[in-house]
Amino acid sequence: MKKTKQTILETALLLFNSDGLSAVTLRTIADTMGISQGNLNYHFKKREAIIEALYFQLVENIDVSMKDLKFEEPTNALQTLADVLQTMMVNFYEYRFFLLDFVQLMRGNQKIKKHYAQLSEMRTAQFSELFELLIQKGFMRQEVLPNEYNYLYKRFSILGNFWISEAEIQHSKLTKKMIPSYANILLQAIYPYLTSKGQTAYHKISLK
C-alpha cells in the first residue's frame, strides 16, 4: 500500500512538472500508472490531497538538506548562504510545478497558503540571524535605510520564488544545469551590502 501511495506521488510530480497543474487530473495520474481511478482514490480522494502531500514532501526535503548547514560559523557564513540558496533552488527545480503555478496554488489551496506564510516567517527569522552574524563579524555593513535587510531577504524570496518562471520564458527547455547561473544571480543581491572584508570572502564562494 505504501509503495502504491509513493508511486502515485512520484507519477503526479512528473506529470505536474511536465504538463502543468491545470492539465493533470486524478484520471490522468491513474491512466499513466495503469490503475483504476478507484484504486487511486483509495489513497488520495482529491487531487488537492496529492498536491498537499507533494508540498510537504518538498518542505521536508529542504529541511533535511539544510540540517547540516551551520549558520553560526562566521568564517563560512557567506558560503553557507550560497549553499542554502542553491539547496533551495535544487529542491525547487525537482518540484518546479509549484513555482511555475505558484499564484494558482496559493489562490486555490488555503492549507498550503497558510503553511507557506508560517514558513516565510521562519525563513525571515533565519536570514535575519545570518545577516546579524555577518554584521557582527564585519562582513556586512550596518543598515542605512529602514528595514533594509528585511527588504534584502524579501528580494531573495521574490527572486527565489519566480526564477523558474523566468527561466521557462527565456529558455526552450529547463535543465538542472541552469541552477548555478540563477543561484549566482540571486546571491549577488547581497554584494552591495558587504564590507571590503565581506567582498574578499564573497570572491572565495563556490557554486556547484
N, C-alpha and C positions, 0 to 999 in steps of 0.2 A: 504493500500500500504506500509506504513511504517513498519507494522508488518511483512509483507512478506519479505521485504528487510532485516530486522533484523534476521528473521528466516533463510534466505539464509546464512547470515554471521555466525550465530551460527552453522548451519549444516556444512558449509565449514570448520570452525575451528575444529570441532570434527573429520571430515574426514582427514584434513591435519595432525592433531595431531596423529591420529591412523594409517593412511596408508602412510603418507609422501607426499611431494609436487608432485613428479612425477607421483604418482598413481591416483591422483584426477583430474578429468576434469569437465567441466561445466555439461556434461551429467551425470557424477557420482553424482554430487550435486543434480541435478534435479530429477534423479531417486530415490535418497534417500529421498527426500522431497515428492515424488509422484506428481510432477508437470511437465509440458512440458518444454523442453529447451527454447522454445519461450517465455514462461512466465518468466523464469529466465533471459533470455536475455533482457527483458523489463527493468529489474532493473540493471543488470550488463552485458554489451555487451561482455566483455572479462574476462577471468579468472584473468588476472593481476589486473583488477579493484577490484576484491574481495580481492586479496592479499594485495593491497594497502590500502583498507578500513580497513582490519584487522590490518595492521601495524600501521596506525594512531590511531586506537582504542586502541592498546597496549600502544602507546606513551601517549595518553590521560589518560589512566588508571594509568600509573606510575606517571604522573604529579599530578593527583588528590591525589594519595596515599601519595606523598611526600610533598604535600602542607602544612601540619601541622607540619612537622618535622623542628625543629629550629636549624640551624647550628650555630647561633650566641650565644648560651648558652654554655660557655666553660666547665662548670662542667658536662654537659651531652653530650659533643661533641663526645666522643668515643661511647657512647650508641647510639647517633644519627647516627653515621657512621654504626654501626651494624644494626640499623633499616632500613637505606637506602639500604644497601646491601641485606638485607632479603626481603624488599619490592620489589626490582627489581627482585630478584630470584623467588618470588612467582608469579609475573606477567609473567616472562619469562616461568615459568612452565605452566601456563594457556595457553600460546601461544607458546608452545615449538617447534612447527614445524619450527618457524623462526630460532631457534638456531640449530636444527638438520639439516636444509637445508640452513644454513647461507651463505655459499660460493656460492651456486647455486643461491640464491636470489639476492645477491649483484652483481653477474655477469649478471643476466638476467633482472634486473629492475633498470634502471638508476634513476628513481624518488625516489625510496626508498634509493638507494645508496647515492644520493646527500643529502637527508634529514638526513640520518644517520651520514654522515660526519659533517654536521652542528650541529647535536645533540651531537656528540662526542666532538666537540669544547666547547659546552656549559657545558657538564658534566666535562670536564677537568678543566674549569674555576671554577666550583662549588667545586670540590675536592681540587683545589689549595687554594681556600679561606679557606676551612676547615683545610687543613694542616698548613696554615699560622696561623690560630687561635690557633691550638694545639701547635705550636712552641711558639707563644707569651705568652701562659698561662703555659708554662713549661711542657707540656705533651709529646712533641716531641723534639728531638734534632735538631740542625741546620744541614743543608746539608753539607756533607763532599765531595761528588763526584758531578761533573757537572750533572745537570738535574736529580738529584737523586730522587726527589719527583714527577717529571713529569713521570719518569720511574716507580715509585711505582704505580701511577694511571694506567699506561699502563698495569701493571701486573694485577691490579684489573679488567681492561677492558677485557684483554685476557681471564683470568680465568672465568669472568662473562659470556663471550660470548660462551665459549666452555665447561662449566661444565656439561651441559645436554648431550652433545655428549659423554663425558667420562662416565657419569652415564649409558647411554644407552649401552655402550660397556661392562661395568663392572657388570651390574645387569640384571637379567632376565626380570624385569619389573620396569618401572619408577613409582614412587609414590611421593606424596607430602611430605610424612614423611622424605624423603631424604634431604629436603631443609635445615634444621638446621645444619646437618652434613657438607654439602657443603658450607653453609654460614660461618661456623667456619673455614673451610679450607681457604676460601677467606679472612676472617677477620684477620687470624693470619699473613698475609703478612705484616701487619703494626707493629707487635710486636717488631722486631729488631730495629725499629726507635724510640721507646718510651723511655723516661727518666724513672727513678725509680718512679717518681710521676705518669707518664703515665701508667706504668706497674701495679701499685697499682689500678688505675682506671679501667684498662683493665680487671682485675680479678673480677670486680663487674658487668661486662657486662652480660646481659641475652639475650639468643637467644630463640625465641618462637618456 
